[in-house]
Amino acid sequence: MSRTTQVVKGTPAPTASDTTNGNQAANDGYSFLEVTNANGAATRTFSVQLPNSVDGQTITSRTYTVPVSASCPIYVGPFPTNFYGPILLIDSTSTDLSFRAISLA
């Protein structure tokens, strides 16, 4: 999957979910994602890939559920670089989600 949609830290506007190519965001180990669900009737999910392996086995991506609410985002993170790497790889099955990257560093 070629990730063409970049979630830029500190941008004033959230980035729409790219269900075809996925999203990515720079990760400094202190990064969080602000995620909003624009669908007023259904929860949505997304996952953040864990690109490493343990003893040759792929690690299952962490999946998050975003509740119904266009006005109340959820915050997930931080994402330690030793587990998630310097780039967060974000997969979503719905274009109802939007992402904004935030760092506490």
C-alpha positions as CSV (number, residue, x, y, z in Angstrom):
1,M,0.0,0.0,0.0
2,S,1.5,3.3,-1.0
3,R,0.6,5.9,1.6
4,T,0.0,9.2,-0.2
5,T,-2.0,11.0,2.5
6,Q,0.1,12.6,5.1
7,V,-1.3,13.7,8.5
8,V,0.8,16.8,9.3
9,K,1.5,17.7,13.0
10,G,-0.1,20.9,14.2
11,T,-2.2,21.5,11.2
12,P,-5.3,23.5,12.0
13,A,-7.6,21.3,9.9
14,P,-7.9,17.5,10.3
15,T,-6.8,15.3,7.5
16,A,-9.5,13.1,5.9
17,S,-9.1,9.3,6.1
18,D,-7.7,7.7,3.0
19,T,-9.3,4.3,2.8
20,T,-7.5,3.3,-0.4
21,N,-3.9,4.2,0.4
22,G,-3.9,4.7,4.2
23,N,-2.6,7.7,6.1
24,Q,0.7,8.3,7.8
25,A,2.0,10.8,10.3
26,A,5.5,11.5,11.7
27,N,6.1,10.0,15.1
28,D,8.5,11.3,17.6
29,G,7.4,8.9,20.4
30,Y,5.3,11.7,22.0
31,S,2.8,11.7,19.2
32,F,-1.0,11.5,19.7
33,L,-3.8,11.3,17.1
34,E,-6.9,13.3,17.4
35,V,-9.6,11.4,15.6
36,T,-13.1,12.6,14.7
37,N,-16.1,10.5,13.4
38,A,-18.3,12.6,11.1
39,N,-21.0,9.8,11.0
40,G,-23.8,10.7,13.4
41,A,-25.3,7.2,13.4
42,A,-22.5,4.6,13.4
43,T,-19.2,4.0,15.2
44,R,-16.1,3.6,13.0
45,T,-12.7,1.9,13.5
46,F,-9.1,2.5,12.5
47,S,-5.9,0.8,13.2
48,V,-2.3,1.8,13.7
49,Q,0.2,-0.7,12.4
50,L,3.0,-2.2,14.4
51,P,5.7,-2.6,11.8
52,N,8.0,-4.8,13.9
53,S,7.8,-8.5,14.5
54,V,8.5,-10.7,17.6
55,D,10.4,-13.9,17.1
56,G,9.6,-13.7,13.4
57,Q,5.9,-13.3,14.0
58,T,3.9,-10.3,12.7
59,I,2.3,-8.3,15.5
60,T,-1.4,-7.6,15.1
61,S,-2.2,-3.9,14.5
62,R,-3.9,-2.0,17.3
63,T,-7.5,-1.2,16.5
64,Y,-9.5,1.7,17.9
65,T,-13.2,2.4,17.9
66,V,-14.4,5.9,17.4
67,P,-17.8,6.6,18.9
68,V,-20.7,8.4,17.2
69,S,-20.1,12.1,17.5
70,A,-19.0,14.7,15.0
71,S,-18.2,17.2,17.7
72,C,-16.2,15.2,20.2
73,P,-12.9,13.7,19.0
74,I,-11.0,10.9,20.7
75,Y,-7.3,11.0,21.5
76,V,-5.0,8.0,21.1
77,G,-1.3,7.6,21.9
78,P,1.4,8.1,22.6
79,F,3.1,5.8,20.1
80,P,6.6,4.7,21.3
81,T,9.0,4.7,18.3
82,N,10.6,1.4,19.4
83,F,7.2,-0.2,18.7
84,Y,5.6,2.0,16.0
85,G,8.6,3.4,14.3
86,P,9.2,7.0,13.2
87,I,6.2,7.0,10.9
88,L,2.7,6.1,12.1
89,L,0.9,3.9,9.5
90,I,-2.9,4.5,9.9
91,D,-5.5,2.3,8.2
92,S,-9.3,3.1,8.2
93,T,-12.3,1.4,6.6
94,S,-14.4,4.6,6.5
95,T,-14.0,8.0,5.0
96,D,-16.1,9.4,7.9
97,L,-12.9,9.6,10.0
98,S,-10.5,12.5,10.1
99,F,-7.1,12.7,11.8
100,R,-4.9,15.3,13.3
101,A,-1.4,14.5,14.7
102,I,-0.3,16.2,17.9
103,S,3.1,16.0,19.7
104,L,3.8,16.7,23.3
105,A,7.5,17.2,22.6
